[in-house]
Amino acid sequence: MSLRNLDLDLLRSFAAVAELGTVSAAAQRVGRTQSAISLQMDRLSEQLGFAVIERKGRGVVVTARGAGFLDDARRLLDLNDRVLGQHVHGAFSQPLRLGFVQDVGELTLQRILARLASAFPGAPITVRVCTTATMIEKLRGGELDLAAGYRVESDLPARVILREQMCWIGARHLRLDPDEPVPLLLFESPCIFRSAAISALTAAGRAFRIALTSPSLPGVMAAVGAGLGITVRSARALRSDLMMVSDLGTPPLPHFEFALYGRSETRPPALAEVEQVIAEELRRERPLFAVA
């Protein structure tokens, strides 16, 4: 067939399926039914001349060609949103005051800020990178408008956007002596990763010692890379010189959740768009698969 234009609605639904991991969640995001999303995927495959997803067992996965096309689809959507931001939303010039935990990662934060700067070119942006507890305090005090942190008990509005597995991380060259206490490299307390590490080793009956404590993720990961010990973080913290440690004999580490926190009072409509950008970029780190 002769195709002159791609349908951006189809691309947005396809990106949502890949990013959110489920057809039902994608349907909720774009405001359609699950059957409508399935029909959209069929239509997109027909337009492109190849399948973008395929069924595997009880679920669906993004095909190899679909995964390659996804990057281009995202670029088209980003350009569309950037143009709309500059010419439709450009009048918005109120400050955007945002908070992030360090595990969001530099590259993810870079993508978030690039998209927000394009969507709201007249809005000054303030970013605080700090602990979840600090962000919640600043939201309550009116110093932040929106924050991406870990899911904790709070009276503030919160929306869980991602669930990930904690993992043990150490340097590739590190060799732990099974007869010596495990050297731990941890954040200052309170910290959900610190608590998980100590609880897991205690449950396994493994002795440990605190080899380094830091309020800074780069500080902790520098010590990990230097081989001073091991830590518990998200797999997002892995680098080429690091690896997951799996021979400690501990029970499985818990999952943790990223959540978006807001303030209780009425907020500017633009923050809904900011929320979507943050959620999309955080989820972009996930494997490209979805379950029906």
Buried (B, 14 or more C-beta within 10 A) or exposed (E): EEEEEBEBEBBBBBBBBBBBBBBBBBBBBBEBEBEEBBBBBBBBBEBBEBBBBEEEEEBBBBBEBBBEBBEEBBEBBBEEBBEBBBEEBBEBEEEBBBBBBBBBBEEBBEBBBBBBBBBBBEBEBEBBBBBBBBBBEBBBEEEBBBBBBBBBEBEBEBEEBBEBEBBBBBBEEBEBEEEEBBBBBBBEEEBBBBBBBBBBBEEEEBEBEBBBBBEEBEBBBBBBBBBBBBBBBBEEBBEEEBBEBEEBEBEEBBEBBBBBBBBEEEBEEBBEBBBBBBBBBBBBBBEBBBBB
